[in-house]
Amino acid sequence: RKIANELGVATVLEGSVQRVGTKVHLNVQLIDARTDEHLWADSYTKDLTDVFTVQSELAAAVTSALKATLSPEEKSLIVRRPTENQEAYDLFLRARILDQNLGPTASREDYERSIGLYELAASKDPAFALPHVQASILHGTMYWFAVLDASPERRAKAQAELDAAKRLAPGAPETLLAQGSFDYTCLNDWAKAVGEYRAAEALLPN
């Protein structure tokens, strides 16, 4: 109930993920936060090559348990496969973990470590847009904080990664997020940034 209150939600999806060799095992349960009642539970064991299928199945099951109706845009997001290359996706997830743990005391080297993994993920699959999205955001953040790197070269790197994301996935909400971040950190255009963020929020409510 406390978690639900902090998040402003009525239900909470709880679960665990275990990776064993080439398999992934998930235990999940959907809980009504007001009553602590379990609305639905299931487990999945799949090959790691099917990770996006597992995500789609899980999202569909939760949607059904909630008796929710999805828009066509939401349905397309659920079934999309950002990459067919498992190695690229693993590298992307490793970079995201490092990225999300970057705090106010993070060094330039800490940022570069995450960016390097994003670049490696992108090299494994040239059609994979998400590493470019996140790399653009990190380059822009480094440009914004002068103590890290407020150089024209850093801003150019943020622009180049953004351009790559726009070329590969022009309509993706993550690309809108990257554009908003660039508008904010590299252009100081607050109004334009808010517009991009609101457009992204419609499909990425988190």
HELIX and SHEET records of a PDB file:
HELIX    1   1 LYS A    2  LEU A    7  1                                   6    
HELIX    2   2 LEU A   48  ASP A   50  5                                   3    
HELIX    3   3 VAL A   51  ALA A   65  1                                  15    
HELIX    4   4 PRO A   72  VAL A   79  1                                   8    
HELIX    5   5 GLN A   86  GLN A  100  1                                  15    
HELIX    6   6 ARG A  108  LYS A  124  1                                  17    
HELIX    7   7 LEU A  130  TRP A  144  1                                  15    
HELIX    8   8 ALA A  146  ASP A  149  1                                   4    
HELIX    9   9 PRO A  152  LEU A  168  1                                  17    
HELIX   10  10 PRO A  173  THR A  185  1                                  13    
HELIX   11  11 TRP A  190  LEU A  203  1                                  14    
SHEET    1   A 3 THR A  11  VAL A  20  0                                        
SHEET    2   A 3 LYS A  23  ASP A  32 -1                                        
SHEET    3   A 3 GLU A  37  ASP A  47 -1                                        
END                                                                             
